[in-house]
Amino acid sequence: MDKKKRTKILGGIVAVLLLGIAVFFGGFRVTSVKVEGNTAHTDKEIKKMVLQGSLASNTILVRFLNPSEKTKDDQFIQKVWIERTSSHKLTIHVREKELIGYTKFLDGYLYFDKEGIVQVSTTKELKNIPFIEGLGQKKVQVGQKLSGLTDEILGMLLSATKMMESSEQHPDRIVIENGALTMYFSEIEVKLGTEKNISDKISKMLGILPQLEGMQGVLDLQNVDSTTETIVFKKSETQKSTEENQNE
């Protein structure tokens, strides 16, 4: 085979390889990334953490990334994985640590799980995780249990948060005093009392709160159970005064 013919064949091979590379990178180029399961971080922050390096631009090669390694030092994230949903689209799935509440401590906040164990210490406040007052904790570190969280209190908090997960109602804060719970929703104070019939109380509360939108006062559910028909809502003096002025 002469040199000219050999050069022509090699040129053809190189051209085919270059075409194949162009098709591979162009045909599987990432054009859309969806993020699911994140509340502690924005979509932009998750993408920045996970999609690092040249492999992140290709939906085939992206499977060689190790997103869990890239997020292992993040306090809020438990697990991250990437799903290829089409030739150009990815979905980043985020599983965050299960946190049921947080409380203020010194200049920051302590987030705890269903066992009352502190999982996160940060200055960041998260949405839809209730702020708890009245725990009276002293010195505590990540990995330790908050001293003010008894089994009864934890049971009530867990029941409340689970029932409110699919609801649009989220308390601004929860106050614990003498083993009793009080929730605050804007200008509405809801007295839930002790753990007795807590599920019935939460269920009644979620049904009533939408009817009290824009009002001020105290909703007393301390002695409520599944058979209770009459619920007491005591309007605040400000609310009464406002209504009287409107009726004049």
Stockholm file with secondary structure:
# STOCKHOLM 1.0

chainA/1-248         MDKKKRTKILGGIVAVLLLGIAVFFGGFRVTSVKVEGNTAHTDKEIKKMVLQGSLASNTILVRFLNPSEKTKDDQFIQKVWIERTSSHKLTIHVREKELIGYTKFLDGYLYFDKEGIVQVSTTKELKNIPFIEGLGQKKVQVGQKLSGLTDEILGMLLSATKMMESSEQHPDRIVIENGALTMYFSEIEVKLGTEKNISDKISKMLGILPQLEGMQGVLDLQNVDSTTETIVFKKSETQKSTEENQNE
#=GR chainA/1-248 SS CCHHHHHHHHHHHHHHHHHHHHHHHHHTBCCEEEEESCSSSCHHHHHHHHCCSGGGGBTTGGGGCCHHHHTTTCSSEEEEEEEECSSSEEEEEEEECCCCEEEEETTEEEEECTTSBEEEEESCCCTTSCBEECCCCCSCCTTSBCTTCCHHHHHHHHHHHHHHTTSSCCCSEEEEETTEEEEEETTEEEEEESSTTHHHHHHHHHHHGGGGTTCCEEEECTTCCTTCCCCEEEECHHHHHHHHHHHC
#=GC SS_cons         CCHHHHHHHHHHHHHHHHHHHHHHHHHTBCCEEEEESCSSSCHHHHHHHHCCSGGGGBTTGGGGCCHHHHTTTCSSEEEEEEEECSSSEEEEEEEECCCCEEEEETTEEEEECTTSBEEEEESCCCTTSCBEECCCCCSCCTTSBCTTCCHHHHHHHHHHHHHHTTSSCCCSEEEEETTEEEEEETTEEEEEESSTTHHHHHHHHHHHGGGGTTCCEEEECTTCCTTCCCCEEEECHHHHHHHHHHHC
//
